[in-house]
Every structure is written in structure tokens, then in C-alpha cells.
């Protein structure tokens, strides 16, 4: 499957815990002071999601300080929830996705550049990036820039955890961070396969 991302330029503590009822990816449960290359989280399923609630307590109101650049929290049939932490002086990367993206900033401050337009951003701000639109986000503050982002449909492998931006860029360049094919099926295909039922089940 071809990557849905085009990169336009080159790239780059004490962890706190996000307390919610969903089983956290193991990368969010492990404390370390030594840089570790984390490719994929085996605790996260790579298959279609179960028909059940996913609850993340205080996800947008607590400073997470995971020291992880990117962590996929949930991948659905039509969207994907990802936590990101951009270090001081860092950036997300000048890029274009072929999927929609909504970014919800929860801590820190920075500058958004979308389709050539600059906008200062801070905690509680939301930025929408339509599919096929060039964008870049830079941390301009003195603390990590934290955000929750929703891709629709998915952009990353459901098991992805990237300690740094450089690690994420490497996996993307090597084709090791692709969204699964099932996450890009149409509504009709999912209904015909029995993955979505207007009746709500049984499944």
C-alpha cells in the first residue's frame, strides 16, 4: 500500500501517565531515561477494532509528558487517534497527507503553517488540515508542544510508537509505518463484509 504522506523537507521529563480505562500501549507504560528504538507496540492490535467503547480520561486536559514524539492510541475503520509531543525547538515536519487531519493542542505553544498561512497556536486551540494541504507545526515555546490528532482515515500503523521525529521519518521512508488496508475500505465495503451493521450487531 502506498504511503499517504509526502514529506517536503528534512526532519529532528519525567513521564507522566494518562489515566484511562483503555489498555495503554506498552510504550506509555514503560519509564526509561535511555533512548530506546521502539518500532511497534505488540500490545496494540493490528486488526480492525472491536465494537466497544474506548475511553481516555483527561486526554486533552492533562500534561502527558510521555517523551514520545508519536503514539497511536486507537485506529478505527474511518479514523485514527494519535498523541504527539513535539520537543522544545522541534517541529512536526513540512508535509502533505492525503487524509484529513484535525489537531487539538493540549499543552505548550507553537506556530502553525497551513497552505502558506501562519497562525500562532496554544493549548486549547484546534487546527483542521484538509487532505492534500501542505502543513507544518513548530514548537516556539520553552516546554513540549503536546497535541491529540485525528486522521480520517488512518495515516499510521495501529501499533506505531515513535520515540523521536527522526525515528518516525525513518520508518515512513522505509515503508514501515503504513496504515492497514482495512482502514481505507469504503463504507459499502465494510458493510458488505459485515464489519459495520446498521442494526448495531451482532458481530
N, C-alpha and C positions, 0 to 999 in steps of 0.2 A: 504494500500500500504506500502510495507516495505521501511524503510529508506535507502537512498543510501549512508549513511555516516557511517564509522566505526571510533570511537574515540579511540586513543591509549594511552592517558594519561589524567590526571585531568586538570581542567581549572581554570581563573580570572573570557579661554573658553567662551568663549563668542561665541555663534553660529553665523556663517555667512550663507548667503543664496546662494544657487545655482540658478542662474537666467536663466531659460529656459522656452520655451513655453508650455511644458507639465505640467499638473497639478501635483504639488508635493505631495507626501504622507504627510498627516497631521503632522506626527512626525517631518518632516523637516520644517514645518511652525510654530511650537509651541516653544516658548522660555521658558525655565524653569531653575531654579537653584536648584530645589528639585528633587532628584531621583524619577522617575516615572516608574512603570512597564507598558511597552507598549507591548501588546501581538500581536494584529493585527490592521492594519490601515483600518478602514471601508471605507475610500475614495478610496482605491485601489480595483479593480475588481478581483474576484477570478476565473472568467471565461476566455475563450480564448480571445486573443487580437483582437481588431478591425483592419481592413485593412486600416491603416492610419499611417502617419509619427509620430514618437516620436523623438523630438528634445531636446537635453540637451546642452545648451550654456555653453562653457568654462568648461565642466565637468572634463577634465583632466589637465587644466592649472590653476585653482584657488584653493587656500587653502579653504576647505569647513568648517572645524572645527564645524561639526554638534554635536559632542559629542555623536554620536550614533555608537555603535560597528558595526551594520549591518542594512542596509536598502535596501530592494528590490525596484528597480526603474522601472523595466519592465520585464515581463515574456512573452516570445513568445512560439510558438509551438515547437521550436527546440533549444532555448537558453534563458538565463536569465541574466539580467544586475543588478549588486548589488554594492552599495557603502559601503566601510568599513573604519573604523577608529580605529586603534589599539593604545591604550594609552601608554604613556611612561612606559617602564618596562613590557609591556604586550606582548601577543602573540596570534596567531590565533588558535592554538591548533594542536597537533600532531595527524593527522588523515589520512584517506583514503576515497576518493569518488569513486563511480562507474560511474561518469560522467567526461568529460573533463573539465578543468578549465584553464583559462587564466587570469593572474593577471597583471594589469597595475598600477604601482606605481606612485603617483602624488605628494606626499609630504613626507618629512622625510627620514629616513634611517633605515635599518634593516639587518637581516640575514635570508636567505632562506636555508632550508634544504629539498632537494627533493631526494628520493631514496638513502639517506645516504650521498649525496654530498652537501657541504656548499658553499654558494655564498653570498657575500655582495651585498646589493641592495640599491638603492636610487631612488629619483624622476626621472621619465622618463624611468626607466627600466621596462622590461616585462619578466615574467616567465610563462612558459607553464607547466602544470602538467597533464600528460596523465591519463585517467581513470584507477583506480586501483593502483595508485602510492602513497606511503607514503610521506607526506609533513608536514612541519612546517615553520612558518614565525614569527620572533621575532623582536620587535622594540628595536633597540640598540641605538637610538638617544635620544635627550632631548626634542623632540617635537612629537606630534602624527604621526604615520605612516599611511598615507592615500592611499587608492587604489580603483580602479574600477576593479571588477572581472566579468568575463563572464563564466557562466556554460553552458555546452551543452551536454545534455538537462538540464532543470531546476533542481535545488537542493533544493530550499526552497519554502514555501508557498508564493504566489504572494503578499500577504498583510503583510509579515513579517517586523517588525521593532524591533530590539533588542538594548536596551539601553546599555547593558553590555554583555561581553562574557558569564558570568555566567547565565544571563537570557536566552541567546541563547542555551547554553548547556542544561539547564533545559527543555526548550521546545522540543529540539531534543530527550532528554531522555524519555520524556513523549509522544513522537509521535505527537506533536502538530505543527511541522514545516515541514510537508511533501510537496513535490511538487505535484501538482494535477495530476490525471491520464491522463488528456488530454495533458499534457506537455510531456508525454512519449509515445505517439502514434507514429506509423511509418509513413513515407511519404505516403505510399499506403493507410493506414487507414484514414489519413486526407484528401487525395484526394477523396476517396470513400465517405466520409462524407460531401464533399462539402466545407470543411474548406480551402482548397487550390485549386486554379484553374489556370492552365497554361495560360489561357486567361486573367487572372487578374480580373476576375469578370464577371458579377455582383454577389454579395453575398447577 
